[in-house]
Amino acid sequence: MGLESTDYVFELMDSLTEAGYPTYIVGGAVRDMLLERPIKDLDVATAATPEELQEHIENNLQNFTYITGGEADKSISNLVSLVNFPNHKKGQPHDIEVATFRIDAGYEKDENGIPDRTRPLLKATKTLEEDVKRRDFTINAMAMDSSGNIIDLVNGQQDLENGVIRTVGKPSSRFAEDPVRMIRAVRFSTRYKFRMDSATRKAITDHLDWLDRISPERMRSELGQVLMNTHGFEELYDLGILPHIMIELEGIKTLRHNPKYHPEGTVYDHYVAMFNEYAGANRGLYEVPVNTQGYGKEDLLAWALLFHDIGKPMSAESSPKGDWFTFYEHELLGSTIFYDNYGSKAKDSPIHFSKNETMAITYTTKSHMAMFWDAKKFGKVTKLVADDNFELLTAVAYFDANHRPKGKYWDDRMEFLKGIRNEVEARAKAEPYPKGFGKMVADGLNLQGPEIGEAVNRIKELVLSGQMPSYEAALQYEIDKMKG
């Protein structure tokens, strides 16, 4: 939000306050200003109801626009109004959200008449004091007027100065209202390097079952943000959050690696070392860019790292000496566990992944060991490097091996893989993908739906590996094979 937009925020706030509707900047913007951190968004709260806000803007701030219709009406039903400033450009997202002071008024009921805690009912109130009581943490519950005066009703400044994450009021009450706050507590503590007060930590460990009420979409968003923070993984694990959500990771603190290959210790120790390396200075060197395949979100690499060793507990076998374990083919087992239990087709996955993200993480989990490090045959290596997710695999392999002796061979292995990839790219240029080839494959092989894409990928591998001279020849090969 530029300086001009900020001026418009204060103009709106002053106008509403002068009309008898106290209005403040609230939440994260106040926190980040006091921490001298960049402010991404200004959240505004006011005593005016949506109806009063609309009337005031239309009568007194006619260059501002109170938005109605579509998504705006849904937002208004939750006592949040969408407003555009005088310089708003058509087609751009709305400029600001203005929330009416609110209190919780129970929950909507499901078809059986039972209160659904995922659908809170909100009621307008006239005072900031009542609104603050329903906010999550003290450091997020401060307000600021247009003159820059801080209104702190819950000792948020003191907790900010002392580096403490503390809920507003009783922790169990705040978490019962919205269990996502349990994960947000970890996110804020690891992002700002704050500690959680003991009551907040205890409320999390005492009520892990409340996590089951979080939607897969919100779980994905909040957990992903924590995993990208230094010590995020270990906090999520030590509080019991990750073992509760991903039961396959239970007991990894007792699974010791062969020290010859994993000097960092247990599977848990490996995860901690890997994630802290990822979240530290080297993270930006191996970030996966957003691309047109529909994946590449900022947290995708974190999720790929989390799932890469999920097969180890189920594949663990005691060594002859009994003081460490082997994990043969854990990558194959892990890719199946992820796809079946957490992928886009999994019915009860607690975490949401799109189809393309599912294919990406399945590929990196399956390929991060022998396929990445040991494959020598041109056909196998071609399949590895030609995959759209090869850059993601490279990132996973880097952080996985960085604390292992195998990491010493990183440069040599990458030189070999990049050499093969250059050959594949040269062949792709020499034999471009035919226009309308997908339809040709569907018609020639009489396929529908996902089977078309699978067949196209097989044909692509035949051409890029040099086994077939052209896409047309490879298609004919598939047709002849089908006919027997």
C-alpha positions, -999 to +999 in steps of 0.1 A: +000+000+000+016+032-012+018+065+007-012+080-011-033+050-002-022+054+035-034+090+034-068+078+022-070+054+051-064+082+076-089+104+057-115+076+061-107+071+097-109+108+106-142+112+088-158+083+106-144+093+140-157+129+136-191+115+127-192+096+160-179+062+149-145+057+166-122+040+140-087+025+144-060+006+126-058-028+144-040-060+145-008-070+127-002-035+112+002-021+147+024-050+158+047-047+128+049-009+131+061-013+167+086-040+156+098-016+128+089-043+103+073-038+068+036-034+070+018-054+043-018-045+050-037-020+071-067-036+089-093-010+100-120-015+127-148+009+134-179+013+155-200+019+124-221-010+112-219-019+074-251+000+068-238+031+087-205+029+069-222+027+035-244+057+043-215+077+056-193+071+026-221+079+001-230+111+019-197+124+031-169+107+011-183+105-024-149+098-041-147+067-020-167+036-030-186+012-007-186-021-026-218-042-028-228-074-046-211-107-051-183-114-027-188-081-010-222-091+002-208-123+017-181-102+034-207-078+047-226-107+063-195-112+085-195-075+094-166-067+071-170-040+044-150-036+013-140-001+003-122+015-027-103+047-026-106+077-050-075+065-070-088+029-074-081+014-108-109-007-125-102-044-124-079-042-094-087-059-060-105-038-034-083-013-015-092-020+021-114-040+044-132-022+073-145-045+100-172-034+124-164-040+161-176-075+168-183-100+195-189-137+192-225-148+195-222-186+194-221-208+163-243-217+134-260-250+137-257-279+114-286-300+099-288-319+132-291-287+152-256-291+167-234-259+169-208-260+142-176-244+156-162-238+121-190-213+115-190-187+143-219-162+145-207-126+149-227-097+164-219-060+160-208-040+191-200-004+197-168-005+217-132-014+209-129-030+243-154-057+234-139-063+200-104-067+215-116-095+238-123-118+208-088-114+192-062-141+193-030-129+209-021-098+228+005-086+203-022-087+177-049-069+198-035-034+199-051-005+180-039+029+167-058+060+160-051+083+130-029+105+152-006+075+159-017+070+195-016+033+206-046+019+224-034-012+243-060-028+265-043-062+270-006-054+276+003-062+241+032-038+241+048-054+271+045-088+256+060-074+224+089-059+243+095-092+263+091-114+232+061-134+245+032-150+226+002-149+249-035-153+241-061-126+249-078-142+279-079-179+286-059-199+260-084-228+258-112-203+252-094-187+223-084-220+208-119-235+212-132-205+192-108-212+163-082-241+166-061-225+138-049-202+165-029-231+179-008-232+148-007-194+145+008-193+179+037-214+166+039-193+134+043-160+154+067-174+179+090-189+152+087-159+129+096-133+155+118-157+177+094-151+206+085-177+233+050-189+241+040-184+277+034-217+295-004-215+297-005-211+259+018-240+253-002-262+277-035-254+261-021-265+227-008-299+240-040-304+260-063-299+231-046-314+200-079-331+191-093-296+183-070-296+153-093-320+136-118-292+131-095-272+109-103-273+072-076-289+049-072-255+031-065-236+063-043-264+076-022-262+044-018-224+046-009-222+083+013-252+086+032-243+054+040-208+068+054-224+100+076-249+082+093-221+064+105-205+097+136-215+116+127-240+143+092-242+128+094-280+123+107-288+157+081-266+175+053-282+155+067-317+163+075-311+200+041-296+207+025-327+192+009-309+163+027-327+135+025-362+150-013-357+155-019-346+120+006-370+103+005-401+124+032-417+102+058-394+118+052-406+153+082-421+170+109-406+147+129-394+177+137-431+184+147-441+149+185-437+148+202-437+114+234-455+106+259-428+117+281-436+087+254-421+064+235-398+087+258-383+114+231-359+126+214-388+144+177-398+144+151-392+117+139-364+138+174-349+141+177-351+103+144-332+098+155-305+123+189-300+106+173-300+071+145-276+079+168-252+098+192-252+068+163-246+045+149-217+066+183-201+069+206-183+046+206-209+018+169-211+014+167-185-013+193-203-035+170-232-040+135-216-039+110-231-064+095-204-086+058-202-093+051-216-127+022-222-151+017-258-140-005-247-111+021-254-084+051-236-071+035-219-042+060-204-017+056-233+007+057-262-018+094-269-012+087-271+026+060-296+020+081-317-003+108-317+024+083-328+051+070-357+031+103-369+016+111-393+045+075-401+056+081-437+047+110-442+071+090-452+102+070-480+084+101-493+066+124-492+096+143-525+105+168-529+133+204-533+123+222-565+134+238-545+162+205-531+172+217-495+177+204-481+144+179-488+117+178-494+080+151-478+058+152-497+026+130-484-002+114-458+022+112-435-008+088-458-027+067-465+004+067-428+013+055-417-022+026-442-018+017-430+017+016-394+005-004-401-026-029-423-009-034-404+024-026-368+016-029-363-022-056-346-041-076-378-044-074-388-007-109-385+008-099-377+044-066-358+039-061-332+067-041-311+043-052-298+009-030-302-022-039-296-058-035-323-084-003-308-097+011-304-063+002-340-055+022-352-086+051-329-077+054-342-041+049-378-051+077-375-077+101-358-053+094-383-025+098-413-049+129-400-066+150-383-040+172-414-032+184-439-058+168-422-088+185-389-080+218-402-068+225-435-085+206-437-118+231-441-147+211-455-176+203-428-201+166-437-203+160-436-165+180-403-161+161-388-190+128-395-173+141-380-141+155-347-156+127-342-182+100-341-155+085-306-149+093-310-112+130-316-116+140-283-101+119-291-070+135-325-068+169-308-069+160-286-040+148-315-019+179-336-027+202-306-018+187-301+017+183-338+023+220-345+015+236-313+029+243-329+063+252-363+049+285-376+035+268-380+001+265-342+000+302-341-008+294-355-043+267-329-050+286-309-076+297-340-095+262-355-095+246-322-106+271-318-134+261-353-147+224-346-144+226-312-160+246-328-189+218-352-196+192-325-192+210-304-218+208-333-242+171-337-235+164-300-241+184-301-273+162-330-285+131-312-274+141-282-296+150-305-325+117-323-323+091-298-311+059-310-296+032-312-323+002-289-322-029-307-313-010-338-303-031-345-272-062-350-294-041-372-318-032-394-288-068-395-275-081-405-309-053-429-318-054-448-285-091-443-278-085-427-244-103-403-222-096-382-191-063-386-172-053-415-194-046-391-222-020-372-201-003-404-190+000-416-226+014-383-237+040-385-210+050-420-221+054-408-257+073-378-246+098-400-227+103-422-258+111-392-279+133-373-255+153-404-245+160-411-282+142-443-283+119-429-310+128-404-337+095-384-336+062-379-317+043-394-346+065-425-346+062-429-309+024-426-311+024-453-338+045-475-316+019-471-288-009-479-312+008-510-325+016-521-289-021-517-280-032-538-309-008-565-298 
